[in-house]
Amino acid sequence: MTYVEILAGGKGTRMGNTEMPKQFLGLGTKPIFIHTIEQFLLLKEVDKIILCCSKEWISHAEDVIEKYIANKENVFVVEGGKDRNETIMNGCRYIEKHFGLNDEDIIVTHDAVRPFITQRIILENIEAAKKYGAVDTVIPATDTIIESKDAKIISNVPLRSQMYQGQTPQSFKIKDLMEIYISLTEEEKKILTDACKMFVIKGKNVHIVEGEVYNIKITTLYDLKIANAILKERENK
């Protein structure tokens, strides 16, 4: 089975003073996260979609899904966790409890606020996760990356040709992901930035799928303006 987990648990503090978390804000005529879910619903390769959000927004998310999504029988809303990786684990535990798990089941984890995900990226994630067990979506870095350990002085300038910017989806064999997470120490959990880092710090290979520049993450009001412009251009075409 191929599961998709849409991560919608963030509070969106960088969006400024908004009445709701960023994933529930409008993009065109629909909330951002609805655009995201719709891209996965287009694919027969996706069996079930799990939307993970904070407890206080579950009812709202269910109401919005009821309003905008017709074929919602395989869309489920689940409570997230205290951070990104605990949220992913909550989704995995829900899958295990309600549907069972086998060795070949995979999960495609994706930010709710990346609504311009393409079918090509999704399908390549599914294929690579089945083949390799762990995969990240990235694009080559176009700017030089500067490292500073104290936020004052440059400590390193890595080779740009070896640098990539991470996007989502990040996709995994579910059993492997859960086993690696359980094996982490509390100190290792503290330094996690995303799910792929679990595999890296445990010495496991994470393969790469090429993303797209327009697979943007809507984090600020400026990003939302850009997203509305992209959407309008697509609608005009």
N, C-alpha and C positions, 0 to 999 in steps of 0.2 A: 504493500500500500504506500501511496505517496501522500503525505500530509503537508499542509502549509500552515505555518504559524505566523500570524500577523501581529507584530509587537506594537501595541497601542497603549502602553502603560505610562508613558512619559507625561510630565506635568507641563512641559513646554514653557519653562520660565524665560527662555531667551526670546520668546515671541512677544513679551511685554505684558501689559495689563489687558488680557483678553478674558471673556466671560467663561471660557471653557478651554480644555487642553487643545493643543494645535491640531491633533488628528481629527477633531470633531468640527473644526472650522470649515467654512464653505470654500470650495474651489469650483468656480463656475456655478452650476445649479445644484451641486451635491457636496456633502462633506468629503474632505480629503480621503478618509479611510475607505469610503465607498468606492471611489475611483480605483483604489489599490486592490480591493477585494475583487472588483469586476475583472481585472486583468487575469487573475487566476481562475475565475469561473469560466473563462473562455476555453480552457484547456481540458480535454478529456483525460489527460494524464494525471490530473489532480483529483484525488479521491475525496478528501475532506479538508475544510479550512477551519482553523481554530483562531479566533480573535482573542488576544489576551489584553485586558485593560484593568485599571484599578477598580476596586470593589464599588466605589461610589458612582462609577460611570457605567456599570454593567447594564442597568435597566435602560439608560439612555441609548447605549449602543444597540441593545436588542430592539428598541423602538425604531431606531434609524434604519436598521437592517430590514425590519418588517416593512417599512415605508418604501425603500428604494430597491430591494433585491427580490426578484420574483422566485428564482430557483434557489431558495435558502435552506432546503432540507439538509444539506451537508455543510452548513455554516454554523459554528458553535461559538458561544461567548464564554470565556473562562477568566477567572480572577488571576491577575498577574502577581508577581512577587515583589520583594523589596528592592530589587535591582534587575538589570537586563537579563543576567544569566539565570537568576532565580525565576524570572518570568518565563524564560524558555523552558526551564525544568518543570514548572507548573503545567505548561502545555503538554510536555512529554508524559508527565504523570497522568494527566487527564486521558491522553490517548491510551496509555497502558491500562488504566482502570476500565475504560468504557469500550475499547475496541480490541485490546490485547496487542501484543507485539511479537513479531518474528524477526529473525536476523536481517532480513532484506528490507524492512520498512525504513523509509527515509523521511526526513523532515526538512522542509525548505523554510527557513526563518527570514522574515522580511519586515523592514520598517513600515509601519502604517503610513508614514509621511513621505514615502517614495512612490507616488502614484503613476510615474511614467515608466515603470518597469515594462520590459518587452517580453513577448512570447519567446523570442530567441534566447534571451538571458535565462528565463525560467526553465526552458527545455534543456539547455546546456547544463544548468545546475542539477537538474534531475538526473541526467545521464552521467555526469561526473560523480555525483554523490553515490550512485549505484555502483560505479566502477571503482572509485577510490576511497569512499567512506567519509571524506571531509573536503569541502570546497568553499572558496571565498570568491566574491565578485569584486574585481578591481579595475581601475583605469590607470594608465601611466601618469606619473606626476609631470605636470607641465611647468611648474615653478620649481626653483631650487629649494630644497628642504634644509632648514637650519635647525640644528640642535643646540639647546642651551640648558644646562643643568640648574642654573640659578635664575633664569629669566633676565639676566643682565649682560652676560658675556657669551659669545659663541663658543661652544665646546666642540662642535663637529659640523662639517658640511659633507653629508653623504653624497655619493655619486648619484646624480639625478637619474641616470639610465637604469639604476637598480631600485629606484623608489616608485611606489605605487600608492594610489589613494584607494582606501577601502570603501566599498559600497555594500549593499545587500542586494540579493539574497546571500546568506551563508547556509549551506546545506550539508546534512550529515546522515549517516546511518544512525537511527535513534538509539539503539542499544549501545553503540560505541560512545555516543555523546553522553548518555546517562552514566555509563561506567567511568568515563574520564572525569566527569564532574564529581562523582562520589569519591574518586581517588585524590582530589585536590585537598591540600592543607588549607587552613584558614588564611595563612599568609599568602598562599598562591591565589586564593579567591580575591584578596584585596587588590591585587595588581591586574586583575582581568579588565580589559576594555571591551572585549567582545567574546563570542563563543569560540572563534577560531584560535584565539590565544591559548585556550585550554590545551588544544592539541599541540601547539608549538612548544609550550613550556614542558610538556610531557614527552617531547622528542618525536612527535608524530607528524607525518607529512600532511600538509594542506595544499591541495591543488588549486589552480587559478582558472576562473572563467572571466573573459573580458566583458566589462560593463559598458556603459554608454555615458557620455558627458551629460546628457540630459536626464539621466536617472538620478535626479537631484533629491536631496533630503530637505524638506521644507522645515526650517528651524526658526527663521526670523520673519518679520513682516516683509522684509525685502525679498526673501525667498518666495513668499506667497505671491508677491507681485509678479515675480519672474514666472512662477508656475501658472498664474492666470494668463500671462502673455503667451506661454507655450500652448496652453489649452485652447486659447482663442485662435491662434494660428492654425492649429490642427483642425478645429471646427470649420474654419474658413476654407480649408483645403477640401 
